[in-house]
């Protein structure tokens, strides 16, 4: 293990440091003491912002073997216990719970549904304590039972206090909080499934996966999170919680499946059944979480999204149908050759201008897609004039020499040869120029022939070509935000950062959406801001309530040696202890968060 923290980067992260495992933002979680589930991975979201760990369960009931609580169960019982020994505001249950003097004798009964077979596993565990959650909208707290069970992530098993709740509307059935993380793990929000990355199976740029005996042409989406599978005659049995459907390939081979319904997923305004589909290719045999839709007009019947790709695979763009041909992991491949590994989003600098870059399975020669270009004769031959599409909106007009032209179908593309900067290194690069189609965004497409040893696509992270050093922090640190220095909470569970904002007023200025707001915190710091609105976050409301809209602005944030201008949503956080949280969109820049301490970077 390296002891020099600077040796680790966002492109080459450590898996362990100071005898503690480093987890990604999503990892596989295993229930160690539940028969039938100990080998079944469950999706776990790793959240340094959560004090407690929670898991999805059904038919949750709480009772006591103590006669004085006879006739009480569930919320009534938990509330009576909490009130008897100090009340909901005292937090007495965090120190100790069922002592001989209290003699609570609580028991929790609950069900867990096997995700791939649908089998209901009924369980009974001692009530370890209650969880009392202060509601944001009500004076009455929520009461949840807490049990203690061994959870395993990346060969680390922790006897964990876990509260049981209905998480059926969440993407992850398990939320890993401080009751697991403290003294056991660091968290780097820049990756999903970090711990299983080296054992990821190599797939080609397209594959064939088998469902039953039917071969389904399989493509990959680098934009969508969820996978989708071709299905017709879809019938959902809500009582049995199953889905029956037909799937077929272009040759007409067909099979009918009945699978457990994981949940209904809203996609483009429609509810789609989400199921675990058993797929095979060679010696690979795993359940793929996918929603069902009619894909008969598409060339592929199975389209794997980033969630599935990150969980299982790494894509080798130079080949096809690798999975059924050989058992190759990322670790094995890297021992044989030295490919370029890129993420779904990269930044490449042309003439000092940052340009969004992304991999392409369809092309060999790299292509700069621009809004348009003009060819003309210059002193040294033909030249192309165009705007470099800057990722920050400051497009720059340039005139470049055309080296030669290539024909792609009916299209002729000019080839340019320019100095570019990738990951801080200058290199000379040949690339084609192409005008984008309607509805497309300008970008640089990294083709299959970008490097002789091949190009691999890793969907677990972003910006692999711009590695940044890893550094370790506590879960509370001092940050500088637009020149103000104050305490912030580092929350790996949040997608984007959030800041306390009062007196929020939206208006238009010079055709732009603007917002003014007042920031203040418990330390007495106050500052008024006026910012351009770059987005609106809409938070789904409970029944009968209006959706909550939060304006999103750009704020410069500095933590340690990292300074980034990131998206920050504005909301009234005055009821929270900390006036700002830093989410994944900042933490992905090398921040490895520990749940044991605060202010590791100093006050």
N, C-alpha and C positions, 0 to 999 in steps of 0.2 A: 504493500500500500504506500502511495506517495504521501509524504508528510507536508510537502510544500503545497499549500492551498492554491497558489498561483499556477501550478502545473495543470490543474483541472480547468476545463473551459466548458462553455455551453455546448460546444461541438463534441467534446470528449469528457463527459461528466464522470465523477466518481460514483461508485455504487455503495461505498461505505466510507465513513470518516469518523475518527475518534471512537472506534468500536461501535458506531451506530450506523444502521443502514440508512441510505438516502432514497426516499420514495419519490416517485413521480406524482403528478396531480391525480392520476387514476391508476389503480393497481388491482391485481387479482387478490381477493380475500377468501380464506378458507375457514369454515367452521370445523374446529378440530375434534370436538367431542359429540358430534351429531352423526349417528349411524346413517349411512346413505348419502351424506353430504360432505364428508371430510376430503374427498378428492374432487369435488365440484367447485370450480372457481366462480365467485360472485363479483360483480363489478363494485369496487369500492372507491368513493371519492375521498381524497385525502385533504382535510380541511383544518389548517392551523387556526382558523378563526372560530372553530367550534370547541367549546369546553368539553362537551360530552360526545360519545360515540353513539350512533343510533342505527337500528336495522329494521327492515320491513318485516312485519309479522301480521298474521290474520287471527281473528277470533281471540283477541287478547282478553284474558280475565284474571282478576286478582282477588284472592280470598285469604282468610287467616284461620289457622288452627286454634287460635286463642278464643275461648268461649265469650270473652267480653266484646268481641267484634262479630258475634254471631248475627247472621242476616245481612251483614254489610259486604259489599264487593265492589270492585272496580274503582271508579272515581270517588264514590261515597266513602269507601274504606280508606283510600289513600289520603283523602282530605281530612278524615277523622284522625288518622295517625299523625299527620303533619301538625294539625291544630293542637293535638293533645300534648305534644312535646316541644312546642315553641312557636308554632305558626309559620306561615309561608314566607315571611320576610326575614326570618332568623337564620335560615340556611343550616340549621342544626344537623340535618341528615348528611351533610358533607363531612362532618367530623367522625361520627359513628352512627350506626342505625339500630340494628337489632341486638341490643345488649341483654344480658340475663335479667336486668332490672326492667327493661321495657317489655321483653317477652312478646314481641310482635308476631312471630311465627307466620310471616307472610309467604304466600305461594303464588306463582304466576303460571298460568296455563296459556299456551299459544300454539299456533300452527305456522309452519313454513312450507311453502309449496316448492317442490323440486322444479327448477326452471325448464328442464328439457323433457321430463316424463310427466309432469303435472301431478305426481304423487303428493298427497298431503301428509306431512310428517308432524304428528302431534307431540308436543313437548311439555314438560313441567320442570320448573326451576324455582329455587328459593328466591324470594323477593330480597334483593341485595340492598335496595333503598328506593326512595321515590325520586323522581325528577320533577321539579317545580319550575315551570317556564312562564315567565311574565309575558303576557300577551301585549302586543303593540297597540291593540284596538280595544282592550277590555281590562277592567280592574281585576277581574277574576282570573287567576292563573290557570294554566293547563297542568294536569297531573299525568305523569307517565311512569309505568313500572320500570325499574332497572334490575337487570340480572347480571351476573358475572359469568362470562364464558371465555374459553380460550379462542382467540382469533389468530390466524397465521397469515403473514404477508412476507414473501421473500425469505422463507426459512426462519423468520422471527415469529415466535409464538408468545403472545402476551395475554394473561388473564385480565380481561377487559370488562369494566363496567359499561354496559350497553343498555340504552333505553329502547323500549319496544314501541313502535308506532306504525302508522300506515304511510308507507313511502311509495305507494303504487303509482303516483303521478310524477315521480322523480326518475331520472335516467339511471341513477345508481341506487340499488336497494340497500346499500350500506354506506353510511357517512362516518369516516374515521376521524375522530377528534382527539383532544388532548389525553383522554383516558387511555388511549393506546400509544400516542406519540411521545408523551412525556417520558424522558430517560431511555427511549427505545429507538427513535427515528428522527432524521432530518427530512425536510420536504423541499423539493425543487419543482416549482410549478411550471417550469419550461418544458416538461416532458409528460406525456401519458405513457403508462406501462414501461417506465424506465428500467425496472428490475428484470423484465423479460426481454429486453431489446436484443441482447447478444444471442439468445436462442430463437429469435424470430426466423420463421421459414422464408426462404427466398422464393418468390414467384416471378414469372415473366410478365411482360406488359399486357398480356391477355392469357387466360387460362380456360380450362374446361373442368368444372366440378360436377360430381355426380350426386344426384338426389334420388334415392332408391337406385334404379338401374338406368335412369335417364341422365344423359350428358347435357349439361347446361353451359352454353357459352357465357364466360364470365369476364366482365370489364370492371374497371376501377374508376371511382369518382374521387378526385382530389379536392373537391369543394364541399360535398355533402357529408354530414356526420353519419347518417344512418344508411344501412344497406337496404336494397330492395330486390324482391324476387318476383318473377312473372307468375301470376296466378289468375285463374278464371273460376267461375262458379263458386265464389267465396261465400261460405255460410258460417256465421258466428253463432255458437250456442252459448248464450250468456249464463244459463243455469249450470252447464257442465264446464264452462270456461274453456271451451275448445274451439278450434277453427278447422273446417273441412274445405279443401280447395283442390283444384287440378293445376298441374304445371306440365309444360310440354316444351320441346325444342323445335327448331325450324324443320327438322326432318319428320315431325309428327309423333315422335316417341313421347309417351304421356304416362303420368302416374297421378293417383289421387292420394292425398295425405290428410290425416287428422292430427293436429298438434295442439298442445296446451297454449292458450292465449296468455301471452305475457301481459299485455295491456293494449289499449287503443292509442294510437299515435296520431296527432293532428298534423297533417301535411298539406300545405297550400289550401287550408280551409276545410279539408276533408278528413274524416276519421278513418285511419287504416289499421288493420290488425297487425300487431307486432308479435312475431313468434321466433322461437329458436329452431332453425332448420338444420337437420343433420346432413352434412356434406362430406364427400370423400374425394380424394385424388391421390393416387399412389398409396403411400402409407399415412397420409394426412387424413384424419377423421375427427372432425370437431363440429359443435353446434354453432351456427352463424345466426346472430340476431338480425332479423330483416323484417321490413314491413311488406305486405302483399299488395300488388297492383298489376293491372293488365299491361304487360310490356311487349305485346305482340307486334307493335309497330317499330320496336327497337331491334337492333342486331344482336344484342346480348339479353339473355333471360335472367341473369343474376348480375347485379351491379353492387360491388362492395364499396361501402363508404369508409370514411376515415376511422370510425370507431372500430370496425372489424379489422381494417388494415393495421391499425396501431396495436391491436390486441395480439395479432398472429403473424404479420407478414412484413417483409421488406421487398420492394419492387426492383427487379433488374430489367431496365428498359431495353437492353440489347437482345433479349431472348423472349420466346413464347413457350407456354406449357412446360415450365420448369418443375412445377410442384409434383406432377405425376412421374416425372423422369428421374428425379434424384432427391434424396433427403439432404438438403443443403441449408445450413443455418447461416446467419450473418457472420458469426464468429468464424465458421469454417471458410466461407467465401473470402473474408479479409485475410486469412492466412495463405491464400493462393494467388490473389491479385490485389491491385491497388486502385479501386474505382473511385470516382468522384461521388460522394454522398451528399445529396441535396434534400432540402425540405420542400414543402408545398409552396412556401413563400420565401423568396430571397431578395436581396438588394444588390444590384451591380451598378457601378459608377461609370458613366460615359461623359467624358469632358467635365468631370467633377460633378455631374448631375446624377442624383440617385434615381434609379429606374427599378420598378417592381419586376421581378423575374420569377418564372415558374417553370417546372418541368413539362415536357411534352412527349407523349408516347408516339405521336404521329410523324415527327420530322427527324431528320438526321442532322442537317446543318442548323446551327442556332439562327433564330430569326428575331429581329427587332420589329415588332408590330407598332406602326405609327398611324396617326390620323390620316396621313397622306404624304406623298413626296413628289418632287418634280425632278426630272432628268434633263440635263442641259450640257452643252459643250463648254469645257473650261480650258485653261492653258495647258494642263497636263492630261487632257483626254476628257472622257465623260465624267460628270459629277452629279451627285444627288443632293438636293436641299430638302430639309425636313426639320420638324421640331422634335427634340428629344423629350419623351414623355416623363417628366419628373414625378417621382412618387409624392413630393410635397406640393405639387401644383404649379411650380415655377418652371414651365416648359421653356426650353432654350432652342433657338433656331441655329442650325449648323449647315455647312456645305462640306461634303466629303467626296473624295475621289472614289469612283467605281472601279474596282479591280477587274471584275468580269461579271458575267451574267449566267444564271442557271435557269433551266426550264423545269417547272413542276406542274405537270398536267398541261393546262392551257395558259398557265401564269408564268411570266418571266420575272425573276427576282434579281435585282442588282446585288452583288456581293461587295461588301466593304471590309477594309482591314484597318482596325483601330486599336489604340491603347485603351484598355479598360482597367478598372480596379475592382478586384474581387477579394473580399476578406482582408483588405489592407495591402494586397500585393498587386503590383502592376503586371499586366501581361498583354501580349498582342493577340488579338482575336479576330478571326474571320466570321462574319455573320451576314445573313441575307436581310434585305429590307422588304417589308410587305405592308400594304395598307389594310387596316382592320375592316371587318365587316360591320354592318349596322348592329348596334347593341353591344358590341365588344369593347373592351377597354384596352388602351395601349399598354404593351408590356414586352418584356424580353423572354422569348421561349428558349429554354435550354434543351437542345436536341439530344438524340441518342448517341451521336458521334462527338459529343463535346470533349470526351476524353477517351484515349485509346483503350484503357482498361475498363471502360464502361461507365454508365451513370446509374446509381441506385437512388431510389426515392424513399425517404423515411418520413412517414406522416405523423410521427409522434411529437414533432417539435417544429420550430421555425428558424430561419436564418442561420443555417449551418455554415454558410460561407462567410459569416461575420462572427467568428467566435469571440466570446467575452469571458474574462476570468470568473470563476466561481468564488463567492465569499460567503461566510456564515454569519447569521444574525440571530437575535432573539425574536420573539413574536411581537414585541413592542420595541420600537426604535425612534430616535429623533431624525426627522427628515426636514429638508428645506423644500418648501413649496412656494414658488413665485417669490422667493426672497424671505419668506417667513419660516422660522424654525420651530417645530413643535412635535409632540409625540404622535406617532401613527401606529396603527395595528396592521401587521402583515398577515393578510388573509388569503391563503392559497385556494380557498373555495370560491372566491369571487372572481368573475371573469374580468371585470374592469374595476378600476379604482373609484372610490366614492368619497365625497367631501361634504361637510356640513355647510348648508347654505340657507340663509334666512332672507325674507323679503325678496323672493325671486320674482323678477319682472322681465317678461319677454317682449321684445319690440323689433321693429325692422329699421335698418339704417343702410342707405345706399343699396337697397335691394337684398341685403343680407339679414338673416335671422340672428338676433343678438339677445343677450341676457345680462341683466345686472343683478347682483346679489351681495349679501353681507356674510362674511365668514367670521365666526367667533368660536372660541373654545373655553374649556374650564380653567385654563391657565391665564385667562384674561386677555388673550390676544384677539384683536379685531382688525378686519381689513375689508374694504369694499372693492368689488371687481366688476368690470364690464368685459364680456367675452363674446366672441362669435359662437353661435350654436352649430356644432358639427353633426349632431345626431340627436334623436329623441329616444329614450328608453321607455317602453311601455310595460308596466308591471301589471300582470293579471290580477284582478280584484276578486274578492270573495263575492258570493251571490248577493245581489242587492247593492253592491258598492260600485263606484265609478273606477275605471282603470286609472292607475297612477302613472302620470307622465313625468319623466325626469329629463331635463335638458342635459346634454353632454357637451363639455367644452375641453379644450386642450390646455394642460397645465404643465409647467416645467417642474419636475421633481428630481431632487438629488438625495441619494442615500449612499453613504460610503463614498466610493469613487465613481458611482454610476449616476449620470445625469441624463434624463430622457424627458422629452415632451410627450405626454401620454393623454389618452382620453380619460376624463373624470366625470362621473355623473353627479348631479347636484341634488341633494335632498336634505330635509331637516333631520339632522342626526343629534339634536340636543338631548334626546333621551338616552343616547349611548354614551359609554364612558369615554370613548375616543372619537375625536371629531373627523377623523379620516381613516379610511382603510386603503392599503395598497393591494390591488388584486393582481391576477395573473399577467395583465398587460404591462405591468412594471416589473414584477418579480421574475418574469422569464429572462430578464437580462442578467442572470447569474446569481440571483439572491437565493441562498439555501437557508431555509427558516427552521429554527429549533424551537420546540415548545417547552424547554426546561427553564430558560432564562429570558431576561429582558435587557435591553441596552448593551448588547455585546459590542456595539460600535462606539459606545460611550455616550454620556449625556451632554 
